[in-house]
Amino acid sequence: MKTLMITIFAIIKMTAFLLLCLGVVPTQMLVLALTHGQNAYVVPKFWHKGVCWIFNIRIATQNI
């Protein structure tokens, strides 16, 4: 039963990742076609935060 739940949870995560990518890629293409400069980095930042949230990745930054 535990392996079934792990499999289902993995499928849910991969589906969420696929849906995120399907929504972000066309949006980024549109942003790149219409704008230049710093605006081109807004959508990839959103994608990165979404991926970290889906896969429960924590990123710690430190001063060097």
N, CA, C and O atoms as a DFTB+ gen file, in Angstrom:
256 C
 N C O
     1  1       0.816      -1.197       0.000
     2  2       0.000       0.000       0.000
     3  2       0.861       1.263       0.000
     4  3       0.521       2.266      -0.628
     5  1       2.003       1.191       0.731
     6  2       2.872       2.359       0.811
     7  2       3.490       2.677      -0.554
     8  3       3.602       3.847      -0.922
     9  1       3.888       1.654      -1.301
    10  2       4.479       1.904      -2.618
    11  2       3.443       2.461      -3.592
    12  3       3.779       3.247      -4.477
    13  1       2.184       2.053      -3.427
    14  2       1.128       2.599      -4.265
    15  2       0.955       4.095      -4.008
    16  3       0.799       4.873      -4.950
    17  1       0.983       4.497      -2.747
    18  2       0.844       5.911      -2.401
    19  2       2.033       6.724      -2.906
    20  3       1.863       7.853      -3.366
    21  1       3.227       6.159      -2.822
    22  2       4.414       6.848      -3.325
    23  2       4.301       7.043      -4.834
    24  3       4.636       8.105      -5.360
    25  1       3.826       6.012      -5.522
    26  2       3.658       6.096      -6.980
    27  2       2.615       7.148      -7.347
    28  3       2.830       7.947      -8.259
    29  1       1.505       7.150      -6.649
    30  2       0.448       8.127      -6.924
    31  2       0.953       9.541      -6.653
    32  3       0.683      10.454      -7.434
    33  1       1.681       9.729      -5.559
    34  2       2.222      11.038      -5.230
    35  2       3.223      11.504      -6.292
    36  3       3.247      12.681      -6.650
    37  1       4.040      10.587      -6.789
    38  2       4.997      10.929      -7.848
    39  2       4.268      11.313      -9.136
    40  3       4.679      12.251      -9.820
    41  1       3.214      10.614      -9.466
    42  2       2.436      10.939     -10.661
    43  2       1.800      12.317     -10.529
    44  3       1.769      13.087     -11.490
    45  1       1.296      12.627      -9.343
    46  2       0.703      13.951      -9.110
    47  2       1.751      15.047      -9.268
    48  3       1.479      16.081      -9.877
    49  1       2.947      14.828      -8.723
    50  2       4.013      15.826      -8.846
    51  2       4.432      16.016     -10.306
    52  3       4.624      17.146     -10.754
    53  1       4.570      14.940     -11.031
    54  2       4.985      15.048     -12.431
    55  2       3.894      15.708     -13.274
    56  3       4.197      16.457     -14.203
    57  1       2.636      15.437     -12.959
    58  2       1.538      16.091     -13.668
    59  2       1.529      17.592     -13.384
    60  3       1.317      18.399     -14.289
    61  1       1.756      17.958     -12.132
    62  2       1.824      19.379     -11.782
    63  2       2.985      20.060     -12.506
    64  3       2.846      21.187     -12.981
    65  1       4.126      19.380     -12.588
    66  2       5.280      19.929     -13.295
    67  2       4.969      20.114     -14.784
    68  3       5.309      21.140     -15.373
    69  1       4.327      19.122     -15.380
    70  2       3.966      19.216     -16.800
    71  2       3.004      20.371     -17.039
    72  3       3.169      21.128     -17.995
    73  1       2.010      20.512     -16.185
    74  2       1.055      21.608     -16.343
    75  2       1.728      22.964     -16.152
    76  3       1.409      23.923     -16.855
    77  1       2.653      23.044     -15.207
    78  2       3.399      24.295     -15.017
    79  2       4.186      24.644     -16.273
    80  3       4.169      25.787     -16.729
    81  1       4.870      23.657     -16.825
    82  2       5.665      23.903     -18.038
    83  2       4.788      24.289     -19.219
    84  3       5.136      25.182     -19.992
    85  1       3.653      23.617     -19.357
    86  2       2.754      23.937     -20.468
    87  2       2.187      25.347     -20.356
    88  3       1.859      25.967     -21.367
    89  1       2.072      25.850     -19.146
    90  2       1.592      27.215     -18.976
    91  2       2.673      28.261     -19.098
    92  3       2.416      29.372     -19.561
    93  1       3.880      27.920     -18.686
    94  2       4.958      28.905     -18.635
    95  2       5.651      29.080     -19.986
    96  3       6.014      30.201     -20.343
    97  1       5.840      28.023     -20.729
    98  2       6.599      28.121     -21.986
    99  2       5.931      29.077     -22.988
   100  3       6.616      29.956     -23.511
   101  1       4.630      28.948     -23.278
   102  2       4.029      29.921     -24.202
   103  2       4.055      31.347     -23.658
   104  3       4.220      32.306     -24.412
   105  1       3.893      31.478     -22.349
   106  2       3.943      32.805     -21.743
   107  2       5.318      33.430     -21.919
   108  3       5.430      34.612     -22.243
   109  1       6.363      32.640     -21.707
   110  2       7.729      33.152     -21.873
   111  2       7.995      33.518     -23.330
   112  3       8.655      34.519     -23.606
   113  1       7.494      32.726     -24.249
   114  2       7.677      33.051     -25.669
   115  2       7.012      34.380     -26.010
   116  3       7.562      35.180     -26.768
   117  1       5.842      34.610     -25.456
   118  2       5.140      35.870     -25.692
   119  2       5.888      37.040     -25.068
   120  3       6.021      38.095     -25.688
   121  1       6.372      36.859     -23.854
   122  2       7.131      37.923     -23.176
   123  2       8.387      38.263     -23.968
   124  3       8.710      39.438     -24.140
   125  1       9.100      37.244     -24.454
   126  2      10.312      37.502     -25.227
   127  2      10.013      38.191     -26.551
   128  3      10.820      38.986     -27.033
   129  1       8.863      37.892     -27.141
   130  2       8.502      38.524     -28.408
   131  2       8.123      39.994     -28.226
   132  3       8.311      40.807     -29.131
   133  1       7.589      40.326     -27.054
   134  2       7.067      41.680     -26.869
   135  2       7.965      42.605     -26.054
   136  3       7.853      43.826     -26.163
   137  1       8.847      42.042     -25.244
   138  2       9.657      42.895     -24.373
   139  2      11.127      42.530     -24.483
   140  3      11.497      41.527     -25.092
   141  1      11.941      43.360     -23.886
   142  2      13.384      43.120     -23.829
   143  2      13.868      43.515     -22.441
   144  3      13.149      44.164     -21.682
   145  1      15.081      43.122     -22.121
   146  2      15.678      43.540     -20.859
   147  2      15.252      42.689     -19.684
   148  3      15.094      41.474     -19.797
   149  1      15.068      43.354     -18.544
   150  2      14.788      42.667     -17.286
   151  2      13.450      41.927     -17.285
   152  3      13.291      40.963     -16.536
   153  1      12.497      42.348     -18.094
   154  2      11.194      41.686     -18.121
   155  2      11.284      40.243     -18.595
   156  3      10.402      39.437     -18.298
   157  1      12.325      39.916     -19.319
   158  2      12.489      38.557     -19.820
   159  2      12.796      37.568     -18.704
   160  3      12.696      36.359     -18.916
   161  1      13.165      38.047     -17.522
   162  2      13.531      37.163     -16.415
   163  2      12.391      36.933     -15.419
   164  3      12.555      36.164     -14.471
   165  1      11.267      37.569     -15.611
   166  2      10.157      37.433     -14.669
   167  2       9.548      36.035     -14.735
   168  3       9.363      35.397     -13.698
   169  1       9.241      35.558     -15.911
   170  2       8.597      34.252     -16.062
   171  2       9.520      33.109     -15.620
   172  3       9.046      32.209     -14.926
   173  1      10.808      33.092     -15.981
   174  2      11.670      32.008     -15.475
   175  2      11.785      31.991     -13.950
   176  3      11.911      30.919     -13.358
   177  1      11.746      33.148     -13.314
   178  2      11.764      33.179     -11.847
   179  2      10.508      32.526     -11.287
   180  3      10.579      31.769     -10.319
   181  1       9.366      32.813     -11.886
   182  2       8.111      32.184     -11.473
   183  2       8.177      30.674     -11.680
   184  3       7.743      29.912     -10.816
   185  1       8.715      30.237     -12.814
   186  2       8.842      28.804     -13.104
   187  2       9.734      28.129     -12.070
   188  3       9.411      27.052     -11.568
   189  1      10.850      28.762     -11.758
   190  2      11.788      28.196     -10.794
   191  2      11.152      28.056      -9.415
   192  3      11.324      27.033      -8.752
   193  1      10.424      29.072      -8.984
   194  2       9.744      28.993      -7.691
   195  2       8.672      27.913      -7.699
   196  3       8.473      27.227      -6.697
   197  1       7.983      27.759      -8.818
   198  2       6.969      26.723      -8.935
   199  2       7.565      25.328      -8.871
   200  3       7.010      24.445      -8.217
   201  1       8.693      25.122      -9.546
   202  2       9.364      23.822      -9.524
   203  2       9.861      23.510      -8.118
   204  3       9.719      22.384      -7.641
   205  1      10.433      24.491      -7.467
   206  2      10.900      24.277      -6.089
   207  2       9.742      23.929      -5.163
   208  3       9.897      23.096      -4.270
   209  1       8.595      24.550      -5.362
   210  2       7.439      24.265      -4.527
   211  2       6.898      22.861      -4.800
   212  3       6.579      22.128      -3.864
   213  1       6.792      22.484      -6.070
   214  2       6.251      21.170      -6.427
   215  2       7.116      20.047      -5.869
   216  3       6.597      19.084      -5.305
   217  1       8.433      20.165      -6.024
   218  2       9.327      19.089      -5.615
   219  2       9.914      19.302      -4.218
   220  3      10.807      18.567      -3.795
   221  1       9.405      20.313      -3.505
   222  2       9.807      20.580      -2.119
   223  2      11.326      20.777      -1.995
   224  3      11.986      20.172      -1.150
   225  1      11.848      21.637      -2.859
   226  2      13.274      21.956      -2.854
   227  2      13.455      23.266      -2.103
   228  3      12.776      24.252      -2.387
   229  1      14.361      23.271      -1.159
   230  2      14.670      24.475      -0.394
   231  2      16.052      24.969      -0.808
   232  3      17.003      24.193      -0.898
   233  1      16.145      26.264      -1.056
   234  2      17.415      26.848      -1.476
   235  2      17.831      27.868      -0.422
   236  3      17.085      28.793      -0.102
   237  1      19.016      27.684       0.102
   238  2      19.556      28.606       1.088
   239  2      20.664      29.420       0.435
   240  3      21.567      28.864      -0.190
   241  1      20.593      30.722       0.581
   242  2      21.642      31.582       0.058
   243  2      22.452      32.116       1.226
   244  3      21.919      32.382       2.303
   245  1      23.730      32.266       0.997
   246  2      24.631      32.781       2.027
   247  2      25.492      33.878       1.425
   248  3      25.793      33.873       0.231
   249  1      25.874      34.802       2.261
   250  2      26.789      35.859       1.814
   251  2      28.188      35.279       1.687
   252  3      28.653      34.526       2.542
   253  1      28.831      35.643       0.620
   254  2      30.195      35.155       0.401
   255  2      31.164      36.265       0.683
   256  3      32.374      36.075       0.561
